[in-house]
Amino acid sequence: MLSKATTAGLALASVVSAAKQCLNQTVPVDIEARSAVFDTSVIPHDNIEVTQFVQRMTRQSHNLTNDVLQGYNTTSGTYNISTQFCWDDQKTGDSPTLQILTHGIGFDKTYWDLSYNDFNYSYVDAALDAGFVTLSYDRLGIGKSQHGDPLNEIQTNLEVAALHALTTKLRDGNFPSVNSSYDTVVHVGHSFGSVQSYIFAHLYPSLTQGIVLTGFSLNSSFMGYFLAGGNLQQASINSPLRFGSPSYAGIVSDFLFEQMPLFDYLQPIDITTLSAPQDLPDGYIVPANAGANQYQFLLPPYFDPEILPVVEKSKQPVTLGEILTIGSSAPAPNDFAGPVLVFTGDGDLPFCGGDCLATGGAAPSIPHQVSQAFPNVKEENFTAYIQPNTGHGVTAHYNSTAGYKYISNWLNDHDL
């Protein structure tokens, strides 16, 4: 599975359990994509201006993306992507199916491998137990991956290009330190990661054998609920010890205490485990606090209250460029012809408005309507599954592992 050099350094480079092995590394990718050029006057420089941006995004009968679009450009370069490649020493066979996992807004790759409660919520663990291998990664611009201009660089198309580069390396056997190539690849996304997986399957249908779109539909009517409910704030102001400049290392100032409740500022932070502040520029924004995170991602009473502070302290930002391009890049119809699973919680907020079954009789569920976007997919190869008692953040709910089992069984049923 791995090269000899990697095996020798495994203890230093990986997370290891009795059977689970994970190689963590940064992988450079050479990519280019067509990028939108937006008016930089839209960049907020304080929290009042962040709220103004959200107000403009959610104003009915208006399209802020079109209003601030000035043209298009080609963005290219070498970008560093933080990755985690995992397999199981005991259950991974000779020719396993590879799942490439793309997280959504508000999270990084740990969304797929939550350490809470001794990894009992881990999607990666469930996939490995079913015989799959996984690659999860921090999307370009997020987490430990390379950051960039949050308006005119970190956008949907460039992130899909990064997904394409990672996929190609793994299919061709050129992924660093992984001494294998993979013929059967499934792309699994969550939320914005599902949007990217959807686009990827359309652009490169021969490079994926199946797609699993979690926390997803093609109904954008409710995205305003998600944006407004996050009470979004400038990341560097909201969480300066994580996202501010290095000069903020000693900051607990009167200014900050006036901006947010003391509990919200201090409670989620474990100073002993903090990395150096990321020095994110204006235009990286985050949910305001734990209450905003709950509204966006969690459905009470179907989650452990103790997981909410975990979600809050590990929250990740979204860029203005991502918000402005998330709805304009998904093609319909989609050219992909392989198996498609849409897996969405019944209480999903951004893609179902909190009730995925409320369709007025037009379809069995809102996610089921995605089938209309896949004219080349046979009826028996499309499934829309509504996960009960679950909000948008699927992996953080009590019954998440039952959902993982459903996904694994579905993949096996479709010979993936």
Protein Blocks (a to p, Z undefined) as FASTA:
>chain_A
ZZfklmmmmmmmpccdfklccdddddddddddddddddfklpccbfklmmmmmmmmmpgh
iafklmmpgbdcdddddddddddddddfklmcfbdcdddddddehiafklmmcfgghhll
gmklmmmmnopacdddddehiajbccddfklmmcfklmmmmmmmmmmmmmnopaghiacd
dfbdcdddehjlmmmmmmmmmmmmmlpgbdcdehiafbfklmmmmmmmnopacfklmmmm
lmmcfklmmgccfklmmmpcfklmmmmpcfklpccdehiaehiacdfblmlmmmmmpccf
kbcfklmmmmmmmpccddfklmmmmmmmmccddfbfbdcdddddfklfklnnopaklnno
pambfklmmmmmmmmbcfklpccdddehiafklmlpfklmmmmmmmmmmmmmnoZZ
